[in-house]
Amino acid sequence: MKKTVSLKENHLFRRAYNRGKTAADSRLALYVRGNGRKENRLGLTVSTKVGCAVVRNRVRRRLREVYRLHEDQVLGGRDVVVVARTRAASSDYHQLEKSFLRLADKLDLLKKENRA
């Protein structure tokens, strides 16, 4: 992650949930809010409903990789919170990637030249 910092504090997650724009599908929910900085901040949430620790960590690693590979396409100065839903556990990498890009496009998170 070149220009992205981890989002770790609870009040920042809550601010994204309460005041951010939202898009969701069966695998992911995405919350986006401006942060007034140059860099983005990425937060990942994977509940125990998704599965055991091994499954949750696998989903988290896949989501982090999806974001890392498409980081250049994402507009700067945003807090991005990705919430994995239970179907994310049975989804492969490409399904998660397609879901993330669709939701990011819906929230105008991607740069104009990278939109589908």
URFEN-V987300 format. One record per pair of residues at least 24 apart in sequence whose C-alpha atoms are under 10 Angstrom apart, sorted by the first residue. I is the first residue (numbers start at 1). J is the second residue. D is the distance in whole Angstrom. If there is no record, write none. Layout:
((I,J,D) (I,J,D))
//
This chain:
((1,40,10) (1,42,10) (1,64,9) (1,65,9) (1,67,8) (1,68,5) (1,69,9) (1,70,10) (1,71,7) (1,72,10) (2,39,9) (2,40,10) (2,68,8) (2,71,8) (2,72,9) (3,38,8) (3,39,5) (3,40,6) (3,41,9) (3,68,10) (3,71,8) (3,72,9) (3,76,8) (3,77,10) (4,38,9) (4,39,6) (4,40,5) (4,41,5) (4,42,7) (4,67,10) (4,68,9) (4,71,8) (4,76,9) (4,77,9) (4,78,9) (4,79,9) (4,80,10) (5,39,7) (5,40,6) (5,41,5) (5,42,6) (5,43,9) (5,79,9) (6,40,9) (6,41,5) (6,42,5) (6,43,6) (6,44,9) (6,79,9) (6,80,10) (7,40,9) (7,41,5) (7,42,5) (7,43,5) (7,44,8) (7,79,8) (7,80,8) (7,81,8) (8,41,9) (8,42,9) (8,43,7) (8,44,9) (9,43,9) (12,41,10) (12,43,9) (12,79,8) (12,81,10) (13,42,10) (13,43,7) (13,44,9) (13,45,9) (13,79,9) (13,80,9) (13,81,7) (14,81,10) (15,79,9) (16,43,10) (16,78,10) (16,79,7) (16,80,8) (16,81,7) (17,81,8) (20,78,10) (20,79,9) (20,80,9) (20,81,9) (21,80,10) (21,107,7) (21,108,10) (22,81,10) (22,103,9) (22,104,10) (22,106,9) (22,107,7) (23,100,10) (23,102,9) (23,103,6) (23,104,8) (23,105,10) (23,106,7) (23,107,7) (24,82,10) (24,83,9) (24,84,10) (24,85,9) (24,99,9) (24,100,9) (24,102,10) (24,103,7) (24,104,10) (24,106,10) (25,84,10) (25,85,9) (25,87,10) (25,99,7) (25,100,9) (25,102,9) (25,103,8) (26,84,9) (26,85,7) (26,86,8) (26,87,6) (26,88,8) (26,99,9) (27,83,9) (27,84,6) (27,85,5) (27,86,7) (27,87,5) (27,88,5) (27,89,8) (27,90,9) (27,91,8) (27,95,9) (27,96,7) (27,99,7) (27,100,9) (28,63,10) (28,82,7) (28,83,6) (28,84,5) (28,85,5) (28,86,9) (28,87,8) (28,88,7) (28,96,8) (28,99,7) (28,100,7) (28,103,8) (29,81,8) (29,82,6) (29,83,5) (29,84,7) (29,85,7) (29,99,9) (29,100,9) (29,103,8) (30,80,7) (30,81,6) (30,82,5) (30,83,6) (30,84,9) (30,99,10) (30,100,8) (30,103,7) (30,104,8) (30,106,10) (30,107,9) (31,78,10) (31,79,8) (31,80,6) (31,81,5) (31,82,7) (31,83,8) (31,103,9) (31,104,9) (31,107,9) (32,78,7) (32,79,6) (32,80,5) (32,81,6) (32,82,9) (32,104,9) (32,107,8) (32,108,9) (32,109,8) (33,77,9) (33,78,6) (33,79,5) (33,80,7) (33,81,9) (33,109,10) (34,76,9) (34,77,6) (34,78,4) (34,79,6) (34,80,9) (35,76,9) (35,77,6) (35,78,5) (35,79,6) (35,80,10) (36,76,9) (36,77,6) (36,78,8) (36,79,9) (37,76,8) (37,77,5) (37,78,8) (37,79,9) (38,75,10) (38,76,6) (38,77,5) (38,78,8) (39,75,9) (39,76,6) (39,77,5) (39,78,7) (39,79,9) (40,71,9) (40,74,9) (40,75,8) (40,76,6) (40,77,5) (40,78,5) (40,79,6) (40,80,7) (41,76,9) (41,77,8) (41,78,6) (41,79,5) (41,80,6) (41,81,8) (42,67,9) (42,78,8) (42,79,6) (42,80,5) (42,81,6) (42,82,8) (43,79,8) (43,80,6) (43,81,5) (43,82,6) (43,83,8) (44,80,8) (44,81,6) (44,82,5) (44,83,6) (44,84,8) (45,81,7) (45,82,6) (45,83,5) (45,84,6) (45,85,9) (46,82,9) (46,83,6) (46,84,5) (46,85,7) (46,86,9) (46,88,9) (46,89,10) (47,83,8) (47,84,7) (47,85,8) (47,86,8) (48,86,9) (49,84,10) (49,85,8) (49,86,6) (49,89,10) (50,84,8) (50,85,6) (50,86,4) (50,87,8) (50,88,7) (50,89,6) (50,90,9) (51,86,8) (51,88,10) (51,89,7) (51,90,10) (52,89,10) (55,88,10) (55,89,6) (55,90,9) (56,84,9) (56,86,10) (56,88,9) (56,89,7) (57,89,10) (58,89,8) (58,93,10) (59,84,8) (59,85,10) (59,88,7) (59,89,6) (59,90,9) (59,91,9) (59,92,9) (59,93,9) (59,96,9) (60,84,8) (60,88,10) (60,89,10) (61,93,10) (62,88,10) (62,92,9) (62,93,6) (62,94,9) (62,96,8) (62,97,9) (63,88,10) (63,93,8) (63,96,7) (63,97,8) (63,100,8) (65,93,9) (65,97,9) (66,93,8) (66,94,9) (66,96,8) (66,97,6) (66,98,9) (66,100,8) (66,101,9) (67,97,8) (67,100,8) (67,101,9) (69,97,10) (70,97,9) (70,100,10) (70,101,9) (70,110,9) (70,114,10) (71,110,9) (72,110,9) (72,111,9) (72,114,10) (73,101,10) (73,109,8) (73,110,5) (73,111,6) (73,112,9) (73,113,8) (73,114,6) (73,115,9) (74,101,10) (74,104,8) (74,105,10) (74,108,9) (74,109,6) (74,110,5) (74,111,6) (74,112,10) (74,114,9) (75,108,9) (75,109,6) (75,110,6) (75,111,6) (75,112,9) (76,109,9) (76,110,9) (76,111,9) (78,109,9) (80,104,10) (80,109,9))
//
